[in-house]
Amino acid sequence: LKHLMVFWMDVTPLVRAKDAVYRKHREVENKNNLLSATLEELEASMEAFVKTMVRTVDAKDPYTAGHSERVRDYSLWMGEELGLGEYEMKMLSHGALIHDVGKIAVPDDILLKPGRLTDEEFESIKKHTVHGASIIRDVDMFRDCGPIVRWHHERLDGTGYPDGLSGDDIPFLVRIVSVADMFDAMTSDRSYRAAMTTERALEIISQEAEEGKVDPVVVKALLAITKRHDMKGNVKGFVA
């Protein structure tokens, strides 16, 4: 071999840099996994907190036990029928489940009264919407659920409470929960009356839509899900 040309380069810095990038990548990946696990744990804790609040409301009034879960299920079924997105469905689920949490603040002698309420007592009942919105106001997870909790008794024609909203001032998710709430209340036994059949409840709610009190698009979705899930007669106690 008469001639030899050699090219030499020290790759040590390159290898070290590559190794550092790899270590950083693994570090970021581990932190992301830890963050995901923490968020899942937090969400599970909040879910348990929600269920505890709902059970507290149920414990006050045995006639409404299971009401919040059924309203959530009906709301989600209607949400699917209406093609809502993932985030809207999540807010619908949380909002429907805690929509009556403010009843914790309603005196038992009014909440459980078997006969007709006086005007003053009814005003006290109506305040559960305001109490509920106040309870969840500082909980980040439920901040977007505030309108559902406060306004699920509002009506499109302005005859609802607590703020007398009307038309487009009432968000669409609130309209869904309002109809689900009405339907379950009508088809469940209460201290002051027996449950209606599904057919009778749907007749009344459809009439409310014709009168401009509730959203006809939402009522159409309710009619669809009652057929799809074969909900007949008294549906109290039914949970998906």
C-alpha positions in Angstrom: 0.0 0.0 0.0 1.9 3.1 -1.3 -0.6 5.7 -0.5 -3.2 6.0 2.3 -5.6 8.9 2.9 -7.3 8.9 6.2 -10.2 11.1 7.4 -10.7 11.2 11.1 -13.4 12.8 13.1 -14.2 12.7 16.8 -17.9 11.7 17.1 -17.9 11.7 20.9 -19.8 15.0 21.2 -22.3 13.8 18.7 -22.9 10.6 20.6 -23.1 12.5 23.9 -25.6 14.9 22.4 -27.7 12.1 21.0 -27.7 10.4 24.4 -28.7 13.6 26.1 -31.6 14.0 23.7 -32.7 10.4 24.3 -32.6 11.0 28.1 -34.6 14.2 27.7 -37.1 12.4 25.6 -37.5 9.6 28.2 -37.8 12.3 31.0 -40.6 14.1 29.1 -42.3 10.8 28.4 -42.2 9.8 32.0 -43.5 13.2 33.1 -46.3 13.0 30.6 -47.3 9.5 31.9 -47.2 10.8 35.5 -49.3 13.8 34.5 -51.9 11.6 32.7 -52.0 9.3 35.8 -52.5 12.3 38.1 -55.3 13.7 35.9 -57.0 10.3 35.8 -56.8 10.1 39.6 -58.1 13.6 40.0 -61.0 13.0 37.7 -61.8 9.8 39.5 -61.8 11.7 42.8 -64.0 14.4 41.4 -66.4 11.8 40.0 -66.6 10.2 43.5 -67.2 13.7 44.9 -70.1 14.2 42.5 -71.7 10.9 43.3 -71.4 11.7 47.0 -73.2 15.0 46.5 -75.9 13.3 44.4 -76.4 10.6 47.1 -76.7 13.3 49.7 -79.5 14.9 47.8 -81.2 11.5 47.3 -80.9 10.7 51.0 -83.0 13.9 51.7 -85.9 12.7 49.5 -86.5 9.0 48.8 -89.0 9.9 46.1 -86.3 11.4 44.0 -83.6 8.7 44.6 -82.0 7.9 41.2 -83.5 11.0 39.6 -80.1 12.6 38.8 -78.7 9.4 37.2 -81.7 9.0 35.1 -81.7 12.6 33.9 -78.0 12.1 33.0 -78.8 9.0 31.0 -81.7 10.6 29.1 -79.6 13.7 28.5 -76.7 11.6 27.1 -79.0 9.6 24.9 -80.5 12.8 23.5 -77.0 14.2 23.1 -76.0 11.2 21.0 -79.2 11.5 19.0 -78.4 15.2 18.4 -74.8 14.5 17.4 -73.0 16.4 20.2 -69.2 16.3 20.4 -67.0 14.7 23.0 -66.6 17.8 25.2 -70.3 18.7 25.0 -71.2 15.2 26.0 -68.8 15.4 29.0 -70.3 18.7 30.2 -73.8 17.3 29.6 -73.0 14.2 31.8 -71.5 16.3 34.6 -74.2 19.0 34.5 -77.1 16.6 34.4 -75.7 14.5 37.3 -75.4 17.6 39.6 -78.3 19.7 38.3 -80.2 19.3 41.6 -77.3 19.6 44.0 -78.7 22.8 45.4 -81.6 20.9 47.0 -79.1 20.2 49.8 -79.9 23.7 51.0 -83.7 23.3 50.8 -85.3 22.6 54.3 -86.6 19.1 54.6 -90.0 20.1 55.8 -90.5 21.9 52.4 -88.7 19.3 50.2 -90.6 16.4 51.7 -94.0 18.1 52.1 -96.7 15.6 50.8 -99.3 18.2 50.0 -99.5 21.3 47.9 -96.8 23.9 48.6 -97.6 27.5 49.5 -96.3 30.2 47.3 -93.6 31.0 49.9 -92.5 27.3 50.1 -92.4 27.1 46.3 -90.2 30.1 46.2 -87.8 28.3 48.6 -87.8 25.2 46.3 -87.0 27.4 43.3 -83.9 28.7 45.0 -82.2 25.3 44.7 -81.0 26.4 41.2 -79.2 29.4 42.7 -77.9 27.4 45.7 -76.5 24.7 43.3 -74.7 27.2 41.1 -73.2 28.7 44.1 -72.0 25.3 45.5 -70.1 24.4 42.3 -68.9 27.9 41.4 -65.4 27.5 42.6 -64.9 23.9 41.4 -62.9 24.1 38.1 -64.2 20.8 36.9 -67.8 22.0 37.0 -67.3 25.6 35.9 -68.8 25.0 32.5 -71.7 23.1 34.1 -72.9 26.2 35.9 -75.5 27.2 33.3 -77.1 23.7 33.5 -77.3 23.8 37.3 -78.7 27.4 37.5 -81.0 27.4 34.4 -82.4 23.9 34.0 -85.8 25.3 35.0 -85.7 28.2 32.5 -88.2 28.1 29.6 -87.9 29.4 26.1 -90.9 31.7 26.5 -89.4 33.4 29.6 -91.7 31.8 32.1 -89.0 29.8 33.9 -86.8 30.5 36.9 -84.6 31.8 38.5 -83.6 34.5 35.9 -86.5 34.5 33.5 -84.3 33.8 30.5 -85.8 33.2 27.1 -85.0 32.1 23.5 -81.3 32.1 22.6 -80.2 33.2 26.1 -80.8 29.6 27.2 -77.8 27.4 26.1 -78.5 24.2 24.1 -77.1 21.9 26.7 -79.4 23.5 29.3 -82.4 22.8 27.0 -81.5 19.1 26.8 -81.2 18.7 30.6 -84.5 20.7 31.1 -86.4 18.2 28.9 -84.8 15.2 30.5 -85.6 16.6 34.0 -89.2 17.2 33.0 -89.6 13.7 31.6 -88.1 11.9 34.6 -90.1 14.0 37.1 -93.3 13.2 35.3 -92.6 9.5 35.0 -91.6 9.1 38.7 -93.7 8.8 41.8 -93.6 11.9 44.0 -95.0 12.5 47.5 -97.8 14.5 46.1 -98.8 12.4 43.0 -98.3 9.1 41.3 -96.1 8.7 38.2 -97.4 9.3 34.7 -97.0 6.8 31.9 -94.3 7.5 29.3 -97.0 8.2 26.7 -98.8 10.8 28.8 -95.5 12.5 29.8 -94.5 12.7 26.1 -97.9 14.2 25.2 -97.5 17.0 27.8 -93.9 17.7 26.8 -94.8 17.8 23.1 -97.5 20.3 24.0 -94.9 22.4 25.9 -92.8 22.4 22.7 -95.8 23.6 20.6 -96.4 26.4 23.1 -92.8 27.5 22.8 -91.7 26.6 26.3 -89.1 23.9 25.5 -87.0 23.2 22.4 -88.9 21.1 19.8 -85.6 19.8 18.4 -84.7 18.4 21.8 -88.3 17.0 22.3 -87.9 15.2 18.9 -84.7 13.6 20.2 -86.6 12.6 23.4 -89.3 10.9 21.3 -86.6 9.1 19.3 -84.8 7.7 22.4 -88.0 6.5 24.1 -88.8 4.5 21.0 -85.2 3.2 20.6 -84.9 2.1 24.2 -88.5 0.9 24.4 -89.4 3.0 27.4 -93.0 2.3 28.1 -95.3 2.8 31.1 -93.8 4.0 34.4 -90.0 4.2 33.9 -89.0 5.0 37.4 -85.9 3.1 38.5 -84.7 2.6 35.0 -81.0 3.5 34.6 -79.0 2.7 31.5 
